[in-house]
């Protein structure tokens, strides 16, 4: 997940598109290889980091951490740390993150139809 330099043309173009097109803004929030997958798993309820990692064996710990931090910064995911030994951390969708669930269901239906169409 490389960061775009604020001085680059790419950054400027992204800022303009984000401001002018709400669909692009939304797509940038949930874009990326793992964000939608994380949302799909969290749609079923709270999960610990290790549970998410087990469900997505091809993601590295670092990449999962980076995505969860970005999703938390974008207020899609809530991170709760419990004062226990050993420490327990759970992730869940926020209210605004929960609003993605019907959209994810629609994407799933569209993806299924698209696969059938091109086969």
Biopython code that builds the backbone (N, CA, C, O; Angstrom):
import numpy as np
from Bio.PDB.StructureBuilder import StructureBuilder

atoms = [
    (1, "UNK", "N", (0.849, -1.172, 0.000)),
    (1, "UNK", "CA", (0.000, 0.000, 0.000)),
    (1, "UNK", "C", (0.896, 1.237, 0.000)),
    (1, "UNK", "O", (1.139, 1.840, 1.045)),
    (2, "UNK", "N", (1.380, 1.604, -1.184)),
    (2, "UNK", "CA", (2.234, 2.765, -1.262)),
    (2, "UNK", "C", (1.446, 4.056, -1.093)),
    (2, "UNK", "O", (0.300, 4.184, -1.522)),
    (3, "UNK", "N", (2.106, 4.993, -0.456)),
    (3, "UNK", "CA", (1.467, 6.289, -0.281)),
    (3, "UNK", "C", (1.753, 7.153, -1.499)),
    (3, "UNK", "O", (2.819, 7.066, -2.108)),
    (4, "UNK", "N", (0.781, 7.984, -1.839)),
    (4, "UNK", "CA", (0.957, 8.905, -2.955)),
    (4, "UNK", "C", (1.522, 10.198, -2.387)),
    (4, "UNK", "O", (0.977, 10.756, -1.435)),
    (5, "UNK", "N", (2.623, 10.677, -2.976)),
    (5, "UNK", "CA", (3.216, 11.927, -2.511)),
    (5, "UNK", "C", (2.272, 13.078, -2.803)),
    (5, "UNK", "O", (1.698, 13.169, -3.889)),
    (6, "UNK", "N", (2.117, 13.961, -1.817)),
    (6, "UNK", "CA", (1.176, 15.077, -1.946)),
    (6, "UNK", "C", (1.566, 16.057, -3.045)),
    (6, "UNK", "O", (0.756, 16.891, -3.449)),
    (7, "UNK", "N", (2.782, 15.964, -3.522)),
    (7, "UNK", "CA", (3.230, 16.870, -4.579)),
    (7, "UNK", "C", (3.089, 16.258, -5.969)),
    (7, "UNK", "O", (3.378, 16.916, -6.969)),
    (8, "UNK", "N", (2.647, 15.006, -6.039)),
    (8, "UNK", "CA", (2.584, 14.347, -7.334)),
    (8, "UNK", "C", (1.307, 14.709, -8.096)),
    (8, "UNK", "O", (0.299, 15.101, -7.509)),
    (9, "UNK", "N", (1.382, 14.567, -9.406)),
    (9, "UNK", "CA", (0.215, 14.783, -10.267)),
    (9, "UNK", "C", (-0.867, 13.760, -9.934)),
    (9, "UNK", "O", (-2.055, 14.082, -9.947)),
    (10, "UNK", "N", (-0.459, 12.543, -9.639)),
    (10, "UNK", "CA", (-1.395, 11.492, -9.280)),
    (10, "UNK", "C", (-2.209, 11.902, -8.043)),
    (10, "UNK", "O", (-3.425, 11.716, -8.012)),
    (11, "UNK", "N", (-1.550, 12.450, -7.046)),
    (11, "UNK", "CA", (-2.230, 12.907, -5.827)),
    (11, "UNK", "C", (-3.230, 14.012, -6.158)),
    (11, "UNK", "O", (-4.368, 13.995, -5.690)),
    (12, "UNK", "N", (-2.792, 14.961, -6.961)),
    (12, "UNK", "CA", (-3.667, 16.079, -7.341)),
    (12, "UNK", "C", (-4.896, 15.571, -8.106)),
    (12, "UNK", "O", (-6.020, 15.998, -7.842)),
    (13, "UNK", "N", (-4.669, 14.660, -9.050)),
    (13, "UNK", "CA", (-5.792, 14.086, -9.805)),
    (13, "UNK", "C", (-6.758, 13.346, -8.884)),
    (13, "UNK", "O", (-7.975, 13.446, -9.036)),
    (14, "UNK", "N", (-6.207, 12.611, -7.938)),
    (14, "UNK", "CA", (-7.055, 11.871, -6.996)),
    (14, "UNK", "C", (-7.890, 12.829, -6.156)),
    (14, "UNK", "O", (-9.075, 12.584, -5.930)),
    (15, "UNK", "N", (-7.287, 13.904, -5.697)),
    (15, "UNK", "CA", (-8.004, 14.900, -4.888)),
    (15, "UNK", "C", (-9.154, 15.520, -5.688)),
    (15, "UNK", "O", (-10.254, 15.708, -5.168)),
    (16, "UNK", "N", (-8.888, 15.830, -6.939)),
    (16, "UNK", "CA", (-9.922, 16.439, -7.796)),
    (16, "UNK", "C", (-11.064, 15.455, -8.014)),
    (16, "UNK", "O", (-12.234, 15.812, -7.870)),
    (17, "UNK", "N", (-10.725, 14.213, -8.362)),
    (17, "UNK", "CA", (-11.771, 13.206, -8.577)),
    (17, "UNK", "C", (-12.567, 12.925, -7.304)),
    (17, "UNK", "O", (-13.789, 12.782, -7.351)),
    (18, "UNK", "N", (-11.873, 12.846, -6.165)),
    (18, "UNK", "CA", (-12.556, 12.624, -4.887)),
    (18, "UNK", "C", (-13.561, 13.736, -4.600)),
    (18, "UNK", "O", (-14.654, 13.485, -4.094)),
    (19, "UNK", "N", (-13.180, 14.959, -4.929)),
    (19, "UNK", "CA", (-14.040, 16.110, -4.655)),
    (19, "UNK", "C", (-15.218, 16.185, -5.625)),
    (19, "UNK", "O", (-16.308, 16.613, -5.248)),
    (20, "UNK", "N", (-15.000, 15.771, -6.867)),
    (20, "UNK", "CA", (-16.022, 15.943, -7.897)),
    (20, "UNK", "C", (-16.919, 14.725, -8.092)),
    (20, "UNK", "O", (-18.014, 14.848, -8.641)),
    (21, "UNK", "N", (-16.472, 13.564, -7.655)),
    (21, "UNK", "CA", (-17.220, 12.338, -7.931)),
    (21, "UNK", "C", (-17.295, 11.494, -6.657)),
    (21, "UNK", "O", (-16.309, 10.884, -6.246)),
    (22, "UNK", "N", (-18.465, 11.470, -6.047)),
    (22, "UNK", "CA", (-18.639, 10.739, -4.797)),
    (22, "UNK", "C", (-18.386, 9.244, -4.966)),
    (22, "UNK", "O", (-17.937, 8.582, -4.031)),
    (23, "UNK", "N", (-18.669, 8.711, -6.151)),
    (23, "UNK", "CA", (-18.418, 7.296, -6.405)),
    (23, "UNK", "C", (-16.922, 6.985, -6.331)),
    (23, "UNK", "O", (-16.524, 5.948, -5.799)),
    (24, "UNK", "N", (-16.099, 7.886, -6.865)),
    (24, "UNK", "CA", (-14.646, 7.700, -6.813)),
    (24, "UNK", "C", (-14.168, 7.805, -5.365)),
    (24, "UNK", "O", (-13.331, 7.018, -4.924)),
    (25, "UNK", "N", (-14.698, 8.772, -4.634)),
    (25, "UNK", "CA", (-14.347, 8.924, -3.220)),
    (25, "UNK", "C", (-14.643, 7.630, -2.467)),
    (25, "UNK", "O", (-13.796, 7.133, -1.724)),
    (26, "UNK", "N", (-15.850, 7.082, -2.662)),
    (26, "UNK", "CA", (-16.248, 5.851, -1.982)),
    (26, "UNK", "C", (-15.363, 4.679, -2.410)),
    (26, "UNK", "O", (-14.932, 3.882, -1.577)),
    (27, "UNK", "N", (-15.096, 4.582, -3.708)),
    (27, "UNK", "CA", (-14.261, 3.493, -4.213)),
    (27, "UNK", "C", (-12.855, 3.562, -3.634)),
    (27, "UNK", "O", (-12.246, 2.527, -3.363)),
    (28, "UNK", "N", (-12.336, 4.765, -3.443)),
    (28, "UNK", "CA", (-11.013, 4.914, -2.845)),
    (28, "UNK", "C", (-10.996, 4.466, -1.385)),
    (28, "UNK", "O", (-9.972, 3.980, -0.904)),
    (29, "UNK", "N", (-12.107, 4.621, -0.680)),
    (29, "UNK", "CA", (-12.177, 4.177, 0.714)),
    (29, "UNK", "C", (-12.160, 2.657, 0.827)),
    (29, "UNK", "O", (-11.540, 2.109, 1.738)),
    (30, "UNK", "N", (-12.834, 1.978, -0.090)),
    (30, "UNK", "CA", (-12.928, 0.514, 0.019)),
    (30, "UNK", "C", (-12.062, -0.200, -1.005)),
    (30, "UNK", "O", (-12.051, -1.430, -1.067)),
    (31, "UNK", "N", (-11.336, 0.567, -1.807)),
    (31, "UNK", "CA", (-10.471, -0.031, -2.814)),
    (31, "UNK", "C", (-9.283, -0.732, -2.182)),
    (31, "UNK", "O", (-9.055, -0.635, -0.976)),
    (32, "UNK", "N", (-8.562, -1.410, -2.977)),
    (32, "UNK", "CA", (-7.419, -2.163, -2.484)),
    (32, "UNK", "C", (-7.766, -3.641, -2.469)),
    (32, "UNK", "O", (-8.936, -4.023, -2.482)),
    (33, "UNK", "N", (-6.756, -4.441, -2.442)),
    (33, "UNK", "CA", (-6.929, -5.880, -2.568)),
    (33, "UNK", "C", (-7.683, -6.498, -1.394)),
    (33, "UNK", "O", (-8.437, -7.451, -1.589)),
    (34, "UNK", "N", (-7.499, -5.979, -0.181)),
    (34, "UNK", "CA", (-7.994, -6.673, 0.998)),
    (34, "UNK", "C", (-9.146, -5.988, 1.714)),
    (34, "UNK", "O", (-9.831, -6.640, 2.503)),
    (35, "UNK", "N", (-9.387, -4.725, 1.482)),
    (35, "UNK", "CA", (-10.383, -3.970, 2.247)),
    (35, "UNK", "C", (-11.778, -4.579, 2.146)),
    (35, "UNK", "O", (-12.447, -4.755, 3.164)),
    (36, "UNK", "N", (-12.218, -4.896, 0.957)),
    (36, "UNK", "CA", (-13.555, -5.461, 0.801)),
    (36, "UNK", "C", (-13.622, -6.836, 1.469)),
    (36, "UNK", "O", (-14.631, -7.172, 2.089)),
    (37, "UNK", "N", (-12.569, -7.622, 1.350)),
    (37, "UNK", "CA", (-12.552, -8.947, 1.991)),
    (37, "UNK", "C", (-12.675, -8.799, 3.506)),
    (37, "UNK", "O", (-13.431, -9.533, 4.141)),
    (38, "UNK", "N", (-11.944, -7.865, 4.080)),
    (38, "UNK", "CA", (-12.025, -7.630, 5.523)),
    (38, "UNK", "C", (-13.445, -7.227, 5.906)),
    (38, "UNK", "O", (-13.985, -7.719, 6.896)),
    (39, "UNK", "N", (-14.046, -6.336, 5.129)),
    (39, "UNK", "CA", (-15.427, -5.926, 5.392)),
    (39, "UNK", "C", (-16.374, -7.121, 5.330)),
    (39, "UNK", "O", (-17.262, -7.255, 6.172)),
    (40, "UNK", "N", (-16.191, -7.979, 4.348)),
    (40, "UNK", "CA", (-17.058, -9.159, 4.216)),
    (40, "UNK", "C", (-16.957, -10.047, 5.446)),
    (40, "UNK", "O", (-17.975, -10.524, 5.948)),
    (41, "UNK", "N", (-15.757, -10.274, 5.934)),
    (41, "UNK", "CA", (-15.593, -11.120, 7.117)),
    (41, "UNK", "C", (-16.159, -10.444, 8.363)),
    (41, "UNK", "O", (-16.775, -11.107, 9.197)),
    (42, "UNK", "N", (-15.959, -9.138, 8.498)),
    (42, "UNK", "CA", (-16.465, -8.430, 9.673)),
    (42, "UNK", "C", (-17.972, -8.218, 9.619)),
    (42, "UNK", "O", (-18.586, -7.906, 10.639)),
    (43, "UNK", "N", (-18.575, -8.381, 8.449)),
    (43, "UNK", "CA", (-20.030, -8.266, 8.334)),
    (43, "UNK", "C", (-20.721, -9.332, 9.184)),
    (43, "UNK", "O", (-21.873, -9.162, 9.580)),
    (44, "UNK", "N", (-20.025, -10.419, 9.459)),
    (44, "UNK", "CA", (-20.565, -11.490, 10.287)),
    (44, "UNK", "C", (-20.422, -11.233, 11.778)),
    (44, "UNK", "O", (-20.912, -12.013, 12.594)),
    (45, "UNK", "N", (-19.750, -10.139, 12.141)),
    (45, "UNK", "CA", (-19.568, -9.810, 13.556)),
    (45, "UNK", "C", (-18.111, -9.575, 13.901)),
    (45, "UNK", "O", (-17.231, -9.646, 13.044)),
    (46, "UNK", "N", (-17.874, -9.292, 15.177)),
    (46, "UNK", "CA", (-16.526, -8.996, 15.665)),
    (46, "UNK", "C", (-15.584, -10.166, 15.428)),
    (46, "UNK", "O", (-15.970, -11.330, 15.536)),
    (47, "UNK", "N", (-14.336, -9.830, 15.101)),
    (47, "UNK", "CA", (-13.295, -10.839, 14.948)),
    (47, "UNK", "C", (-11.996, -10.326, 15.532)),
    (47, "UNK", "O", (-11.708, -9.129, 15.491)),
    (48, "UNK", "N", (-11.220, -11.239, 16.072)),
    (48, "UNK", "CA", (-9.874, -10.900, 16.534)),
    (48, "UNK", "C", (-8.935, -10.901, 15.334)),
    (48, "UNK", "O", (-9.245, -11.467, 14.285)),
    (49, "UNK", "N", (-7.788, -10.262, 15.504)),
    (49, "UNK", "CA", (-6.793, -10.184, 14.441)),
    (49, "UNK", "C", (-6.456, -11.585, 13.932)),
    (49, "UNK", "O", (-6.424, -11.825, 12.725)),
    (50, "UNK", "N", (-6.204, -12.508, 14.865)),
    (50, "UNK", "CA", (-5.811, -13.866, 14.475)),
    (50, "UNK", "C", (-6.924, -14.573, 13.695)),
    (50, "UNK", "O", (-6.641, -15.376, 12.806)),
    (51, "UNK", "N", (-8.180, -14.280, 14.020)),
    (51, "UNK", "CA", (-9.294, -14.892, 13.295)),
    (51, "UNK", "C", (-9.364, -14.351, 11.871)),
    (51, "UNK", "O", (-9.602, -15.107, 10.929)),
    (52, "UNK", "N", (-9.156, -13.048, 11.713)),
    (52, "UNK", "CA", (-9.116, -12.462, 10.369)),
    (52, "UNK", "C", (-7.965, -13.069, 9.574)),
    (52, "UNK", "O", (-8.125, -13.438, 8.411)),
    (53, "UNK", "N", (-6.828, -13.165, 10.204)),
    (53, "UNK", "CA", (-5.629, -13.708, 9.540)),
    (53, "UNK", "C", (-5.865, -15.145, 9.088)),
    (53, "UNK", "O", (-5.448, -15.527, 7.995)),
    (54, "UNK", "N", (-6.528, -15.941, 9.919)),
    (54, "UNK", "CA", (-6.822, -17.338, 9.573)),
    (54, "UNK", "C", (-7.767, -17.432, 8.377)),
    (54, "UNK", "O", (-7.643, -18.331, 7.546)),
    (55, "UNK", "N", (-8.709, -16.497, 8.299)),
    (55, "UNK", "CA", (-9.677, -16.530, 7.197)),
    (55, "UNK", "C", (-9.079, -16.034, 5.884)),
    (55, "UNK", "O", (-9.609, -16.303, 4.806)),
    (56, "UNK", "N", (-7.969, -15.306, 5.988)),
    (56, "UNK", "CA", (-7.289, -14.789, 4.796)),
    (56, "UNK", "C", (-5.824, -15.223, 4.843)),
    (56, "UNK", "O", (-4.947, -14.399, 5.102)),
    (57, "UNK", "N", (-5.550, -16.507, 4.596)),
    (57, "UNK", "CA", (-4.184, -17.010, 4.781)),
    (57, "UNK", "C", (-3.153, -16.403, 3.839)),
    (57, "UNK", "O", (-1.955, -16.502, 4.102)),
    (58, "UNK", "N", (-3.585, -15.783, 2.759)),
    (58, "UNK", "CA", (-2.627, -15.222, 1.802)),
    (58, "UNK", "C", (-2.216, -13.788, 2.113)),
    (58, "UNK", "O", (-1.373, -13.227, 1.412)),
    (59, "UNK", "N", (-2.794, -13.183, 3.152)),
    (59, "UNK", "CA", (-2.411, -11.822, 3.518)),
    (59, "UNK", "C", (-1.322, -11.910, 4.593)),
    (59, "UNK", "O", (-1.380, -12.757, 5.484)),
    (60, "UNK", "N", (-0.344, -11.032, 4.496)),
    (60, "UNK", "CA", (0.691, -11.012, 5.523)),
    (60, "UNK", "C", (0.170, -10.259, 6.748)),
    (60, "UNK", "O", (-0.770, -9.470, 6.652)),
    (61, "UNK", "N", (0.788, -10.512, 7.886)),
    (61, "UNK", "CA", (0.390, -9.798, 9.103)),
    (61, "UNK", "C", (0.546, -8.296, 8.918)),
    (61, "UNK", "O", (-0.315, -7.519, 9.331)),
    (62, "UNK", "N", (1.632, -7.898, 8.304)),
    (62, "UNK", "CA", (1.887, -6.470, 8.081)),
    (62, "UNK", "C", (0.803, -5.839, 7.214)),
    (62, "UNK", "O", (0.316, -4.750, 7.516)),
    (63, "UNK", "N", (0.425, -6.529, 6.133)),
    (63, "UNK", "CA", (-0.583, -5.985, 5.233)),
    (63, "UNK", "C", (-1.944, -5.910, 5.924)),
    (63, "UNK", "O", (-2.679, -4.940, 5.741)),
    (64, "UNK", "N", (-2.279, -6.920, 6.707)),
    (64, "UNK", "CA", (-3.538, -6.892, 7.443)),
    (64, "UNK", "C", (-3.541, -5.740, 8.437)),
    (64, "UNK", "O", (-4.542, -5.036, 8.575)),
    (65, "UNK", "N", (-2.430, -5.549, 9.123)),
    (65, "UNK", "CA", (-2.314, -4.439, 10.070)),
    (65, "UNK", "C", (-2.484, -3.108, 9.365)),
    (65, "UNK", "O", (-3.217, -2.244, 9.845)),
    (66, "UNK", "N", (-1.819, -2.930, 8.235)),
    (66, "UNK", "CA", (-1.910, -1.673, 7.486)),
    (66, "UNK", "C", (-3.341, -1.407, 7.023)),
    (66, "UNK", "O", (-3.833, -0.284, 7.133)),
    (67, "UNK", "N", (-3.999, -2.427, 6.511)),
    (67, "UNK", "CA", (-5.379, -2.252, 6.046)),
    (67, "UNK", "C", (-6.317, -1.939, 7.204)),
    (67, "UNK", "O", (-7.172, -1.060, 7.091)),
    (68, "UNK", "N", (-6.165, -2.649, 8.313)),
    (68, "UNK", "CA", (-7.028, -2.379, 9.463)),
    (68, "UNK", "C", (-6.818, -0.969, 9.997)),
    (68, "UNK", "O", (-7.779, -0.302, 10.380)),
    (69, "UNK", "N", (-5.575, -0.512, 10.024)),
    (69, "UNK", "CA", (-5.292, 0.868, 10.472)),
    (69, "UNK", "C", (-5.926, 1.888, 9.541)),
    (69, "UNK", "O", (-6.513, 2.872, 9.990)),
    (70, "UNK", "N", (-5.802, 1.644, 8.228)),
    (70, "UNK", "CA", (-6.400, 2.563, 7.256)),
    (70, "UNK", "C", (-7.922, 2.564, 7.397)),
    (70, "UNK", "O", (-8.557, 3.617, 7.348)),
    (71, "UNK", "N", (-8.494, 1.385, 7.572)),
    (71, "UNK", "CA", (-9.946, 1.288, 7.716)),
    (71, "UNK", "C", (-10.418, 1.942, 9.018)),
    (71, "UNK", "O", (-11.498, 2.529, 9.070)),
    (72, "UNK", "N", (-9.609, 1.835, 10.049)),
    (72, "UNK", "CA", (-9.938, 2.498, 11.316)),
    (72, "UNK", "C", (-9.850, 4.015, 11.147)),
    (72, "UNK", "O", (-10.715, 4.743, 11.634)),
    (73, "UNK", "N", (-8.820, 4.492, 10.468)),
    (73, "UNK", "CA", (-8.667, 5.933, 10.215)),
    (73, "UNK", "C", (-9.830, 6.467, 9.381)),
    (73, "UNK", "O", (-10.249, 7.611, 9.557)),
    (74, "UNK", "N", (-10.348, 5.640, 8.474)),
    (74, "UNK", "CA", (-11.487, 6.029, 7.633)),
    (74, "UNK", "C", (-12.826, 5.763, 8.312)),
    (74, "UNK", "O", (-13.888, 5.956, 7.720)),
    (75, "UNK", "N", (-12.757, 5.321, 9.553)),
    (75, "UNK", "CA", (-13.932, 5.048, 10.395)),
    (75, "UNK", "C", (-14.848, 3.962, 9.840)),
    (75, "UNK", "O", (-16.061, 3.997, 10.048)),
    (76, "UNK", "N", (-14.268, 3.007, 9.141)),
    (76, "UNK", "CA", (-15.028, 1.856, 8.660)),
    (76, "UNK", "C", (-15.004, 0.728, 9.690)),
    (76, "UNK", "O", (-15.924, -0.086, 9.763)),
    (77, "UNK", "N", (-13.931, 0.698, 10.484)),
    (77, "UNK", "CA", (-13.702, -0.371, 11.449)),
    (77, "UNK", "C", (-13.414, 0.237, 12.819)),
    (77, "UNK", "O", (-12.762, 1.275, 12.936)),
    (78, "UNK", "N", (-13.911, -0.429, 13.833)),
    (78, "UNK", "CA", (-13.639, -0.034, 15.220)),
    (78, "UNK", "C", (-12.745, -1.101, 15.836)),
    (78, "UNK", "O", (-12.990, -2.299, 15.692)),
    (79, "UNK", "N", (-11.712, -0.647, 16.520)),
    (79, "UNK", "CA", (-10.759, -1.532, 17.195)),
    (79, "UNK", "C", (-10.977, -1.403, 18.689)),
    (79, "UNK", "O", (-10.925, -0.300, 19.232)),
    (80, "UNK", "N", (-11.221, -2.520, 19.358)),
    (80, "UNK", "CA", (-11.424, -2.511, 20.802)),
    (80, "UNK", "C", (-10.352, -3.354, 21.464)),
    (80, "UNK", "O", (-10.179, -4.528, 21.138)),
    (81, "UNK", "N", (-9.624, -2.736, 22.409)),
    (81, "UNK", "CA", (-8.572, -3.425, 23.155)),
    (81, "UNK", "C", (-9.099, -3.692, 24.557)),
    (81, "UNK", "O", (-9.552, -2.775, 25.242)),
    (82, "UNK", "N", (-9.039, -4.933, 24.975)),
    (82, "UNK", "CA", (-9.505, -5.319, 26.299)),
    (82, "UNK", "C", (-8.313, -5.446, 27.239)),
    (82, "UNK", "O", (-7.275, -5.993, 26.866)),
    (83, "UNK", "N", (-8.468, -4.936, 28.460)),
    (83, "UNK", "CA", (-7.397, -4.972, 29.462)),
    (83, "UNK", "C", (-7.338, -6.358, 30.089)),
    (83, "UNK", "O", (-7.800, -6.566, 31.211)),
    (84, "UNK", "N", (-6.773, -7.284, 29.363)),
    (84, "UNK", "CA", (-6.641, -8.666, 29.809)),
    (84, "UNK", "C", (-5.215, -9.120, 29.566)),
    (84, "UNK", "O", (-4.463, -8.490, 28.822)),
    (85, "UNK", "N", (-4.856, -10.215, 30.200)),
    (85, "UNK", "CA", (-3.566, -10.831, 29.934)),
    (85, "UNK", "C", (-3.831, -12.240, 29.450)),
    (85, "UNK", "O", (-4.419, -13.024, 30.195)),
    (86, "UNK", "N", (-3.432, -12.603, 28.248)),
    (86, "UNK", "CA", (-2.833, -11.734, 27.236)),
    (86, "UNK", "C", (-3.863, -10.752, 26.682)),
    (86, "UNK", "O", (-5.068, -10.991, 26.762)),
    (87, "UNK", "N", (-3.372, -9.641, 26.118)),
    (87, "UNK", "CA", (-4.294, -8.631, 25.587)),
    (87, "UNK", "C", (-5.187, -9.210, 24.490)),
    (87, "UNK", "O", (-4.755, -10.046, 23.696)),
    (88, "UNK", "N", (-6.416, -8.759, 24.462)),
    (88, "UNK", "CA", (-7.364, -9.190, 23.427)),
    (88, "UNK", "C", (-7.798, -7.958, 22.648)),
    (88, "UNK", "O", (-8.189, -6.948, 23.234)),
    (89, "UNK", "N", (-7.727, -8.046, 21.333)),
    (89, "UNK", "CA", (-8.132, -6.951, 20.458)),
    (89, "UNK", "C", (-9.164, -7.493, 19.485)),
    (89, "UNK", "O", (-8.951, -8.524, 18.848)),
    (90, "UNK", "N", (-10.285, -6.789, 19.375)),
    (90, "UNK", "CA", (-11.328, -7.190, 18.444)),
    (90, "UNK", "C", (-11.598, -6.069, 17.463)),
    (90, "UNK", "O", (-11.469, -4.887, 17.781)),
    (91, "UNK", "N", (-11.975, -6.472, 16.260)),
    (91, "UNK", "CA", (-12.324, -5.530, 15.201)),
    (91, "UNK", "C", (-13.770, -5.766, 14.809)),
    (91, "UNK", "O", (-14.242, -6.903, 14.775)),
    (92, "UNK", "N", (-14.466, -4.678, 14.515)),
    (92, "UNK", "CA", (-15.847, -4.771, 14.049)),
    (92, "UNK", "C", (-16.134, -3.585, 13.145)),
    (92, "UNK", "O", (-15.451, -2.563, 13.201)),
    (93, "UNK", "N", (-17.146, -3.737, 12.319)),
    (93, "UNK", "CA", (-17.552, -2.631, 11.462)),
    (93, "UNK", "C", (-18.223, -1.559, 12.313)),
    (93, "UNK", "O", (-18.961, -1.864, 13.250)),
    (94, "UNK", "N", (-17.960, -0.314, 11.976)),
    (94, "UNK", "CA", (-18.652, 0.799, 12.613)),
    (94, "UNK", "C", (-20.040, 0.903, 11.990)),
    (94, "UNK", "O", (-20.377, 0.142, 11.083)),
    (95, "UNK", "N", (-20.840, 1.839, 12.477)),
    (95, "UNK", "CA", (-22.167, 2.033, 11.881)),
    (95, "UNK", "C", (-22.059, 2.348, 10.396)),
    (95, "UNK", "O", (-22.819, 1.815, 9.588)),
    (96, "UNK", "N", (-21.121, 3.210, 10.039)),
    (96, "UNK", "CA", (-20.972, 3.559, 8.622)),
    (96, "UNK", "C", (-20.402, 2.375, 7.844)),
    (96, "UNK", "O", (-20.729, 2.192, 6.671)),
    (97, "UNK", "N", (-19.561, 1.577, 8.480)),
    (97, "UNK", "CA", (-19.053, 0.367, 7.851)),
    (97, "UNK", "C", (-20.159, -0.653, 7.615)),
    (97, "UNK", "O", (-20.172, -1.343, 6.597)),
    (98, "UNK", "N", (-21.089, -0.742, 8.567)),
    (98, "UNK", "CA", (-22.240, -1.649, 8.430)),
    (98, "UNK", "C", (-23.095, -1.272, 7.223)),
    (98, "UNK", "O", (-23.727, -2.134, 6.614)),
    (99, "UNK", "N", (-23.113, 0.006, 6.880)),
    (99, "UNK", "CA", (-23.899, 0.447, 5.728)),
    (99, "UNK", "C", (-23.336, -0.091, 4.418)),
    (99, "UNK", "O", (-24.009, -0.043, 3.388)),
    (100, "UNK", "N", (-22.113, -0.599, 4.451)),
    (100, "UNK", "CA", (-21.514, -1.212, 3.256)),
    (100, "UNK", "C", (-22.056, -2.611, 2.982)),
    (100, "UNK", "O", (-21.975, -3.087, 1.850)),
    (101, "UNK", "N", (-22.605, -3.278, 3.989)),
    (101, "UNK", "CA", (-23.016, -4.674, 3.835)),
    (101, "UNK", "C", (-23.988, -4.884, 2.674)),
    (101, "UNK", "O", (-23.761, -5.790, 1.871)),
    (102, "UNK", "N", (-25.069, -4.088, 2.541)),
    (102, "UNK", "CA", (-25.945, -4.294, 1.381)),
    (102, "UNK", "C", (-25.244, -4.018, 0.051)),
    (102, "UNK", "O", (-25.560, -4.643, -0.962)),
    (103, "UNK", "N", (-24.310, -3.099, 0.055)),
    (103, "UNK", "CA", (-23.548, -2.796, -1.160)),
    (103, "UNK", "C", (-22.662, -3.991, -1.515)),
    (103, "UNK", "O", (-22.543, -4.356, -2.685)),
    (104, "UNK", "N", (-22.041, -4.598, -0.499)),
    (104, "UNK", "CA", (-21.218, -5.785, -0.727)),
    (104, "UNK", "C", (-22.065, -6.937, -1.254)),
    (104, "UNK", "O", (-21.625, -7.695, -2.120)),
    (105, "UNK", "N", (-23.290, -7.066, -0.724)),
    (105, "UNK", "CA", (-24.203, -8.096, -1.236)),
    (105, "UNK", "C", (-24.516, -7.854, -2.710)),
    (105, "UNK", "O", (-24.563, -8.796, -3.500)),
    (106, "UNK", "N", (-24.728, -6.596, -3.079)),
    (106, "UNK", "CA", (-25.002, -6.271, -4.485)),
    (106, "UNK", "C", (-23.778, -6.554, -5.348)),
    (106, "UNK", "O", (-23.915, -7.056, -6.463)),
    (107, "UNK", "N", (-22.583, -6.241, -4.849)),
    (107, "UNK", "CA", (-21.354, -6.539, -5.592)),
    (107, "UNK", "C", (-21.208, -8.043, -5.803)),
    (107, "UNK", "O", (-20.785, -8.492, -6.868)),
    (108, "UNK", "N", (-21.558, -8.807, -4.789)),
    (108, "UNK", "CA", (-21.486, -10.266, -4.899)),
    (108, "UNK", "C", (-22.417, -10.768, -6.007)),
    (108, "UNK", "O", (-22.025, -11.596, -6.829)),
    (109, "UNK", "N", (-23.645, -10.263, -6.020)),
    (109, "UNK", "CA", (-24.614, -10.669, -7.049)),
    (109, "UNK", "C", (-24.123, -10.260, -8.430)),
    (109, "UNK", "O", (-24.204, -11.036, -9.382)),
    (110, "UNK", "N", (-23.612, -9.036, -8.531)),
    (110, "UNK", "CA", (-23.104, -8.559, -9.814)),
    (110, "UNK", "C", (-21.922, -9.423, -10.258)),
    (110, "UNK", "O", (-21.835, -9.801, -11.427)),
    (111, "UNK", "N", (-21.015, -9.737, -9.332)),
    (111, "UNK", "CA", (-19.851, -10.555, -9.665)),
    (111, "UNK", "C", (-20.242, -11.937, -10.153)),
    (111, "UNK", "O", (-19.645, -12.465, -11.091)),
    (112, "UNK", "N", (-21.255, -12.526, -9.510)),
    (112, "UNK", "CA", (-21.742, -13.835, -9.930)),
    (112, "UNK", "C", (-22.307, -13.777, -11.342)),
    (112, "UNK", "O", (-22.022, -14.646, -12.166)),
    (113, "UNK", "N", (-23.116, -12.742, -11.624)),
    (113, "UNK", "CA", (-23.695, -12.600, -12.972)),
    (113, "UNK", "C", (-22.583, -12.373, -14.013)),
    (113, "UNK", "O", (-22.619, -12.938, -15.106)),
    (114, "UNK", "N", (-21.617, -11.553, -13.659)),
    (114, "UNK", "CA", (-20.532, -11.255, -14.591)),
    (114, "UNK", "C", (-19.743, -12.514, -14.918)),
    (114, "UNK", "O", (-19.423, -12.761, -16.081)),
    (115, "UNK", "N", (-19.431, -13.303, -13.915)),
    (115, "UNK", "CA", (-18.708, -14.560, -14.156)),
    (115, "UNK", "C", (-19.494, -15.472, -15.098)),
    (115, "UNK", "O", (-18.932, -16.071, -16.015)),
    (116, "UNK", "N", (-20.806, -15.567, -14.856)),
    (116, "UNK", "CA", (-21.657, -16.418, -15.702)),
    (116, "UNK", "C", (-21.691, -15.910, -17.131)),
    (116, "UNK", "O", (-21.719, -16.699, -18.076)),
    (117, "UNK", "N", (-21.689, -14.589, -17.290)),
    (117, "UNK", "CA", (-21.778, -13.967, -18.612)),
    (117, "UNK", "C", (-20.528, -14.219, -19.437)),
    (117, "UNK", "O", (-20.617, -14.459, -20.641)),
    (118, "UNK", "N", (-19.359, -14.167, -18.797)),
    (118, "UNK", "CA", (-18.117, -14.266, -19.565)),
    (118, "UNK", "C", (-17.618, -15.689, -19.730)),
    (118, "UNK", "O", (-16.647, -15.916, -20.452)),
    (119, "UNK", "N", (-18.250, -16.646, -19.086)),
    (119, "UNK", "CA", (-17.788, -18.039, -19.211)),
    (119, "UNK", "C", (-18.340, -18.697, -20.418)),
    (119, "UNK", "O", (-18.051, -19.867, -20.671)),
]
sb = StructureBuilder()
sb.init_structure("model")
sb.init_model(0)
sb.init_chain("A")
sb.init_seg("    ")
for serial, (resi, resn, name, xyz) in enumerate(atoms, 1):
    if name == "N":
        sb.init_residue(resn, " ", resi, " ")
    sb.init_atom(name, np.array(xyz, "f"), 0.0, 1.0, " ", f" {name:<3s}", serial, name[0])
structure = sb.get_structure()
